[in-house]
Amino acid sequence: MDTLARYRQIVRTVLKPLTERTYSGLDVVNEAVYDTEHDRYLVISMGWQRGVRRIYHNLAHLEIIDGKIWIQRDGTEEGIAYALEEAGVSKSDIVLGFHPEDVRPDTGYAVA
């Protein structure tokens, strides 16, 4: 399996548990949205809080760009980068895209 195919599989595997989360007191589900043609992967939280307040939130957004996995949004407490590392992705292939470029060199992950 080539690196791109491997990373696509790892991203789907890492995001899948997010779709299985439940929230106390909320009628909310997490849905995965995978655009494999453009290598964009999202987990969206949507539903209602007490039937009154609409919940619609981007929990996670990852992209594969030039052979690296870019984390554009990570709304988890655990950290998606750690899960990617545990799945075998090198830190040099993970970009924390939610940080400004001048901060990325200090993260221990790829700059771009």
C-alpha angles and dihedrals in degrees: 000000000000122000095257093052090045092051091048090054093045092050092051091046093049094047097045096079089055089063090057096056120116128201126218113239094006132100091214133137129191115225127193119226113193122187100185093172091065096022096241120145126186139173113205124194113210139164139076141305108219090335091285111075118057116225118205115154138158102232097177138004123183131171134186107224124173092342096310131103110237117201103208095171131013114179094167126107093220098055123242092225090065091051090050090051091049088052090056105266113141118236087237088065097049120084121191094216092178089070121079115255093252091056098047096079088063095052099075090237132097118296095215 
